[in-house]
Amino acid sequence: MKTLLRNFLKSESGAITVDWVVLTAAIIGLGLAAVASVHNSTNGLSERVGNAVAISTLGPPSE
C-alpha cells in the first residue's frame, strides 16, 4: 500500500493533465470571445443590408 501511495505522489501525469485542461479552456474562452465580437459587429451590418434589399426592386423599371 505504501508503494502505491509513493508511486501516486511521484507521478506527474496528473499535473500534465491539469495543464492541458487549463490550456484547452483558455483556447475555448478566447474563441468564444472572438465569435461574440464578430457577431456583435456584424449585427448592424446585416440589418442595413436587409433594409437595402427590402426597398430595392427587381426587373426593368416600369414606365
N, C-alpha and C positions, 0 to 999 in steps of 0.2 A: 504494500500500500504506500509506503514511503517512497518507493521508487517511482510509482505512478505520479504521485504529487510532485516530486522533484522534476520529473520529465515534463510535466504540465507547466510548471513555473519557468522552466528553461526555454520552452518552445516560444518562438516569436511569430508563429504563423497567425496567431490571433491579432497581434498588433498590426501586421501587414493587412489583414482583412479590414480592420477598422480604418486604416489609411485609405484603402480603396473605396470603402463606403463613403468616407468624407469627400474624397475627390469626385466620386460619381454624383453625390448630392450637390456639390458646388457646380459641376458642369450642367446638371439639370436645372438648377436655380438660375444660372446665367442664361441658359437657353430660353427659359420661360420669361425672364425679364426682357430679352431681345424680342421675343414674339409679342409680348404685351406692348412694347414700344412701337413696333411696326404696325400693330393693329390700331393703336390709338392715332397714329399718324395718317393711316390710310382711310379712316372712317370718314373724315371730312371730304377727302378727295373723291371717294366713291359716291358720296351724296351729291357732290357738284356734277359729276359725270352723269349720274342718274337724272338729275334735273335737266341737264342739257339734252339728253336723249329724249326725255319726255316732251319737250317743247319743239323738237325738230320734226319735220315732215319728210316722208319718203316719196320718191317719184318726181316727175316733172312738175314744175309749178303750174297751177291751174289758171286758165285765162278767163 
